[in-house]
Amino acid sequence: MFLIVVLSIWSAMHTYVLARWWRLPWLDSPLLHRALLVGFAVLWLAYPLARILERRGHTALAHPIEWAGAAWLGVLFLLVIWLLLADLVTGFGWLAPRLAPVARTLATAVALVLAAVALVQGTRAPVVEEVTVVSPRLPAAHDGLRLVQLSDLHVGALLNSRWLRSVVAQVQSLQPDAVVITGDLVDGNARRVAEVLPELRALQAPLGVWAVTGNHEYYAGLEASVRVLEQAGFRVLRDEWAELVPGVVVAGVDDLTARRQFGDARDPVPAALSGRPAGFTVFLSHSPWRVEETAAAGADLMLSGHTHAGQIWPFGYLTGLQYPYLEGRYTVKEMTLYVSRGTGTWGPRMRLPRPAEITLLTLRSTPQPR
């Protein structure tokens, strides 16, 4: 049923754009109409076909098809948004029939320009976002502790070993005390992550690399995904806590979104936080849900991802309906929540308006003078 819904939406988006282009003066000829039909059929097929080829092990063939199909996914989304805006302005061509072709042409141009900007932003190196968290519960001996958060790397065909090496080099240059990965390191195939284990093993910190699962670890096979993360040398926290250093606890849960999708009714937040020693607690959860409950349980810092901040504007408005904590820093009771917009991308290598991020968090026991 899920696949039927997705393919139906995918087909409707293609049909809508094709219908809006069909009578544009610069495309209104039998030859161009045939080219449009063939082109849209090929583009409709590209992304699903690439995913099928990837799952069957034809990676060399799947990669260029997936890149093109994923890029078209982003372009198509922007075309639908701007053409819909043009339709609303012209009453879908009924109220202003002479203005409609001009509005649709302008909408197409705007969408293509924004798609080009999004491609540039999506292929840039992640920027480092620096965040300071002050809490009196942090032992003074660990004042200045540095954590680097990575989230939503989506390692796979499009984000490969060369890209991963550059991200790891960025992280190592920051000299963190510990690295935390808040889910979706795996995209859809744990085997592809196993191929880049040397790059992942180069990700190191004195206090270790800690990880939780995201929804894509579930989609790729939860146990296989956890196994490859552990092979990389990461400590995977699954509804549990561990002591990072005396007085600082790191806790984590398997992804809350995927648990709901897969019908897992267990309550992971109390399990992950109960029985921990006094001090400062960092809570890792891929999805920024159960935030108030986590704050009430005494966590000092919650780190999440998953939302990608919408990835391509204005998709964030839709994402925000399900995830009101969409991006950046929030204060919930006495807890700091930070939601990363992601280190990688899902689907198209596109981001609009802001690029991907690596988050550097400095923990302080007292405010620092300016």
C-alpha positions as CSV (number, residue, x, y, z in Angstrom):
1,M,0.0,0.0,0.0
2,F,2.8,2.4,0.8
3,L,4.5,1.7,-2.5
4,I,1.2,2.3,-4.3
5,V,0.7,5.7,-2.6
6,V,4.3,6.8,-3.3
7,L,4.1,5.8,-7.0
8,S,0.7,7.5,-7.3
9,I,2.0,10.8,-5.9
10,W,5.1,10.4,-8.2
11,S,2.9,9.9,-11.2
12,A,0.6,12.8,-10.3
13,M,3.5,15.2,-10.0
14,H,4.7,14.2,-13.5
15,T,1.2,14.5,-15.0
16,Y,0.7,17.9,-13.5
17,V,3.9,19.4,-14.8
18,L,3.4,17.8,-18.2
19,A,-0.1,19.2,-18.4
20,R,1.1,22.7,-17.6
21,W,3.8,22.6,-20.2
22,W,1.7,21.0,-22.9
23,R,0.3,24.2,-24.3
24,L,3.1,26.6,-23.6
25,P,3.9,28.5,-26.9
26,W,7.5,27.4,-26.9
27,L,6.6,23.7,-26.5
28,D,3.4,23.6,-28.6
29,S,4.3,21.3,-31.5
30,P,3.7,17.6,-32.3
31,L,7.5,16.9,-32.3
32,L,8.1,18.6,-28.9
33,H,5.0,16.9,-27.5
34,R,6.4,13.5,-28.4
35,A,9.7,14.5,-26.9
36,L,8.0,15.5,-23.7
37,L,6.1,12.3,-23.4
38,V,9.3,10.2,-23.9
39,G,11.3,12.4,-21.6
40,F,8.8,12.3,-18.8
41,A,8.4,8.5,-19.1
42,V,12.2,8.1,-18.8
43,L,12.4,10.5,-15.9
44,W,9.4,8.8,-14.2
45,L,11.2,5.5,-14.4
46,A,14.7,6.6,-13.5
47,Y,14.6,6.8,-9.7
48,P,12.5,3.6,-9.1
49,L,14.7,1.7,-11.6
50,A,17.9,2.8,-9.9
51,R,16.6,1.6,-6.5
52,I,15.7,-1.8,-8.0
53,L,19.1,-2.2,-9.7
54,E,20.8,-1.2,-6.5
55,R,19.0,-3.8,-4.5
56,R,19.9,-6.4,-7.0
57,G,23.6,-5.6,-6.9
58,H,24.0,-3.8,-10.2
59,T,25.7,-0.8,-8.6
60,A,27.8,0.3,-11.5
61,L,24.6,0.7,-13.6
62,A,22.5,2.0,-10.8
63,H,24.7,4.9,-9.8
64,P,24.4,7.2,-12.8
65,I,20.7,6.4,-13.2
66,E,20.1,7.1,-9.5
67,W,22.0,10.4,-9.6
68,A,19.9,11.6,-12.6
69,G,16.7,10.3,-11.1
70,A,17.4,11.9,-7.7
71,A,18.3,15.2,-9.2
72,W,15.0,15.1,-11.2
73,L,13.1,14.4,-8.0
74,G,14.3,17.7,-6.6
75,V,13.7,19.6,-9.9
76,L,10.2,18.1,-10.2
77,F,9.3,19.2,-6.6
78,L,10.3,22.8,-7.4
79,L,8.5,22.8,-10.7
80,V,5.3,21.5,-9.0
81,I,5.5,24.2,-6.3
82,W,6.1,27.1,-8.7
83,L,3.7,26.0,-11.4
84,L,1.0,25.6,-8.7
85,L,1.7,29.1,-7.5
86,A,1.3,30.4,-11.1
87,D,-2.0,28.5,-11.3
88,L,-3.2,30.1,-8.1
89,V,-2.4,33.5,-9.4
90,T,-4.2,32.9,-12.7
91,G,-7.1,30.9,-11.4
92,F,-5.6,27.8,-13.1
93,G,-5.8,29.7,-16.4
94,W,-9.5,30.2,-16.3
95,L,-9.5,33.7,-14.8
96,A,-6.6,35.0,-16.8
97,P,-6.1,32.8,-19.8
98,R,-3.7,35.2,-21.6
99,L,-1.5,35.6,-18.4
100,A,-1.3,31.8,-17.7
101,P,1.4,30.9,-20.4
102,V,3.5,33.8,-19.2
103,A,3.1,32.9,-15.5
104,R,3.9,29.2,-16.2
105,T,6.9,30.1,-18.2
106,L,8.2,32.4,-15.4
107,A,7.4,29.7,-12.8
108,T,9.4,27.2,-14.8
109,A,12.4,29.6,-15.1
110,V,12.3,30.3,-11.3
111,A,12.1,26.6,-10.4
112,L,15.1,25.8,-12.7
113,V,17.2,28.6,-11.2
114,L,16.4,27.5,-7.7
115,A,17.2,23.9,-8.6
116,A,20.6,25.0,-9.8
117,V,21.2,26.9,-6.5
118,A,20.0,23.8,-4.6
119,L,22.5,21.6,-6.5
120,V,25.3,23.9,-5.6
121,Q,24.3,24.0,-2.0
122,G,23.8,20.2,-1.9
123,T,27.2,19.4,-3.2
124,R,29.1,21.9,-1.0
125,A,31.1,20.6,1.9
126,P,29.1,20.7,5.2
127,V,29.5,23.9,7.2
128,V,30.5,23.7,10.9
129,E,27.8,25.0,13.2
130,E,29.2,25.9,16.7
131,V,26.9,25.6,19.7
132,T,27.7,26.2,23.3
133,V,25.6,24.5,26.0
134,V,25.9,25.7,29.6
135,S,24.7,23.6,32.5
136,P,25.6,23.6,36.2
137,R,25.2,19.8,36.2
138,L,28.4,19.5,34.1
139,P,31.3,18.7,36.4
140,A,33.8,21.6,36.3
141,A,36.5,19.0,35.5
142,H,34.9,18.5,32.1
143,D,34.2,22.2,31.3
144,G,35.0,22.7,27.6
145,L,34.2,19.1,26.6
146,R,33.7,19.1,22.8
147,L,31.2,16.9,21.0
148,V,30.8,16.6,17.2
149,Q,27.4,15.6,16.0
150,L,26.9,14.0,12.6
151,S,23.4,13.1,11.4
152,D,21.8,11.7,8.3
153,L,24.9,10.9,6.3
154,H,22.9,8.5,4.1
155,V,26.0,6.7,2.9
156,G,25.2,4.9,-0.3
157,A,25.5,5.3,-4.1
158,L,25.4,9.1,-4.2
159,L,27.3,9.8,-1.0
160,N,30.3,7.5,-1.4
161,S,33.7,6.8,0.0
162,R,35.3,10.0,-1.4
163,W,32.6,12.2,0.1
164,L,32.9,10.3,3.4
165,R,36.6,10.8,3.6
166,S,36.2,14.5,3.3
167,V,33.6,14.6,6.0
168,V,35.8,12.5,8.3
169,A,38.7,14.8,7.6
170,Q,36.5,17.8,8.6
171,V,35.6,16.1,11.8
172,Q,39.1,15.1,12.8
173,S,40.3,18.7,12.2
174,L,37.9,19.9,14.9
175,Q,39.6,17.6,17.5
176,P,36.5,16.5,19.3
177,D,36.5,14.7,22.6
178,A,33.7,12.5,21.4
179,V,31.7,12.0,18.2
180,V,27.9,11.2,18.2
181,I,26.0,10.0,15.2
182,T,22.3,10.6,15.5
183,G,21.0,8.1,12.9
184,D,20.6,7.4,9.2
185,L,24.3,6.8,8.5
186,V,23.0,3.9,6.4
187,D,20.8,5.0,3.5
188,G,19.0,1.9,2.2
189,N,21.7,-0.8,1.9
190,A,23.9,-1.9,4.7
191,R,26.2,-3.6,2.3
192,R,27.1,-0.3,0.7
193,V,28.2,1.0,4.2
194,A,30.3,-2.2,4.7
195,E,32.2,-1.2,1.6
196,V,33.4,2.1,3.2
197,L,34.4,0.6,6.6
198,P,38.0,1.9,6.3
199,E,36.7,5.4,6.0
200,L,34.4,5.0,8.9
201,R,37.1,3.5,11.1
202,A,39.1,6.7,10.5
203,L,36.5,8.6,12.4
204,Q,37.9,8.6,15.9
205,A,37.9,10.6,19.2
206,P,39.5,10.1,22.6
207,L,36.1,9.3,24.2
208,G,34.8,7.3,21.4
209,V,32.2,7.4,18.6
210,W,28.7,6.9,19.7
211,A,25.7,6.2,17.5
212,V,21.9,5.5,17.5
213,T,19.8,4.1,14.7
214,G,17.6,6.1,12.4
215,N,14.6,5.0,10.3
216,H,16.8,4.1,7.4
217,E,18.8,1.6,9.5
218,Y,15.4,-0.1,10.0
219,Y,14.6,0.0,6.3
220,A,18.0,-1.4,5.4
221,G,17.6,-4.2,8.0
222,L,18.1,-3.1,11.7
223,E,20.4,-5.9,12.8
224,A,22.6,-5.8,9.7
225,S,22.8,-2.0,10.1
226,V,23.8,-2.2,13.7
227,R,26.4,-4.8,12.9
228,V,28.1,-2.7,10.3
229,L,28.1,0.3,12.7
230,E,29.8,-1.8,15.4
231,Q,32.3,-3.1,12.8
232,A,33.2,0.5,12.2
233,G,34.1,0.8,15.9
234,F,31.1,2.7,17.0
235,R,29.2,2.1,20.3
236,V,25.6,1.8,19.3
237,L,23.2,2.8,22.1
238,R,19.9,0.9,21.9
239,D,17.5,2.2,24.6
240,E,20.4,2.4,27.1
241,W,22.9,4.7,28.7
242,A,26.7,4.6,29.3
243,E,29.1,6.8,31.1
244,L,31.2,9.0,28.7
245,V,33.4,10.2,31.6
246,P,32.6,10.4,35.3
247,G,29.7,12.8,35.7
248,V,28.7,12.8,32.0
249,V,26.3,10.2,30.6
250,V,25.3,9.6,27.0
251,A,22.0,7.8,26.4
252,G,20.3,6.8,23.2
253,V,17.3,5.0,21.7
254,D,16.4,3.2,18.5
255,D,14.5,5.5,16.2
256,L,11.1,6.6,17.4
257,T,9.6,7.2,13.9
258,A,10.6,3.7,12.7
259,R,9.3,2.1,15.9
260,R,5.9,3.6,15.3
261,Q,5.9,2.6,11.6
262,F,6.9,-1.0,12.5
263,G,4.4,-1.3,15.4
264,D,7.0,-1.4,18.2
265,A,4.9,-0.4,21.3
266,R,7.8,-0.4,23.8
267,D,8.5,2.8,25.7
268,P,12.3,3.4,25.1
269,V,12.8,6.8,26.8
270,P,12.4,5.6,30.4
271,A,14.5,2.5,29.6
272,A,17.3,4.6,28.2
273,L,17.4,7.1,31.1
274,S,16.6,5.1,34.2
275,G,19.2,4.2,36.7
276,R,21.9,6.6,35.4
277,P,24.3,8.3,37.8
278,A,24.0,12.0,38.7
279,G,25.6,14.5,36.4
280,F,25.1,15.8,32.9
281,T,23.1,13.7,30.4
282,V,23.3,13.8,26.6
283,F,20.3,12.0,25.0
284,L,20.6,10.8,21.4
285,S,17.4,10.3,19.4
286,H,17.3,10.3,15.6
287,S,13.7,11.7,15.5
288,P,13.0,14.9,17.6
289,W,10.0,13.4,19.3
290,R,9.2,12.8,23.0
291,V,11.1,16.0,23.7
292,E,9.1,17.2,26.7
293,E,9.2,13.7,28.2
294,T,13.0,13.6,27.8
295,A,13.3,17.0,29.4
296,A,11.1,15.9,32.3
297,A,13.3,12.8,32.8
298,G,16.2,15.1,33.5
299,A,18.2,15.1,30.3
300,D,20.4,18.2,29.8
301,L,21.1,18.0,26.1
302,M,19.0,16.2,23.4
303,L,20.6,15.7,20.0
304,S,18.4,14.8,17.0
305,G,18.3,14.9,13.2
306,H,15.9,13.3,10.7
307,T,14.1,16.4,9.5
308,H,16.9,17.6,7.1
309,A,15.2,21.0,7.9
310,G,13.0,20.1,4.9
311,Q,16.2,19.9,2.7
312,I,14.6,21.8,-0.2
313,W,12.5,24.9,0.6
314,P,9.5,25.0,1.0
315,F,9.3,21.3,1.9
316,G,10.2,22.3,5.5
317,Y,6.7,23.6,6.0
318,L,5.3,20.1,5.4
319,T,8.0,18.5,7.5
320,G,7.2,20.9,10.3
321,L,3.6,19.6,10.6
322,Q,4.9,16.3,11.9
323,Y,8.2,17.5,13.5
324,P,7.6,20.9,15.1
325,Y,11.2,20.9,16.3
326,L,12.5,21.3,12.8
327,E,16.0,22.7,12.9
328,G,18.5,24.3,15.2
329,R,18.5,25.1,18.9
330,Y,15.5,25.0,21.3
331,T,15.1,25.3,25.1
332,V,12.6,22.8,26.5
333,K,12.2,23.3,30.3
334,E,15.8,23.2,31.4
335,M,17.0,21.0,28.5
336,T,18.7,22.1,25.3
337,L,17.5,20.4,22.2
338,Y,19.6,20.7,19.0
339,V,18.2,19.3,15.7
340,S,20.8,19.0,13.0
341,R,19.7,19.7,9.4
342,G,21.9,16.8,8.5
343,T,25.4,16.1,7.2
344,G,24.3,14.4,4.0
345,T,21.2,14.4,1.9
346,W,18.5,12.0,1.1
347,G,17.5,11.5,-2.6
348,P,18.8,14.5,-4.6
349,R,22.2,16.1,-3.8
350,M,20.2,19.3,-3.3
351,R,19.7,21.7,-0.4
352,L,17.8,25.0,-0.4
353,P,18.6,27.4,1.0
354,R,21.3,26.2,3.5
355,P,24.0,23.6,3.1
356,A,24.5,20.5,5.2
357,E,26.1,20.8,8.6
358,I,28.6,19.3,11.1
359,T,27.7,20.4,14.6
360,L,30.4,21.2,17.1
361,L,29.0,21.4,20.6
362,T,31.1,22.8,23.5
363,L,29.8,21.9,27.0
364,R,30.3,24.5,29.7
365,S,29.7,24.3,33.5
366,T,29.5,28.1,33.8
367,P,28.9,30.9,31.3
368,Q,32.1,32.2,29.7
369,P,33.0,35.9,29.7
370,R,32.6,37.6,26.3
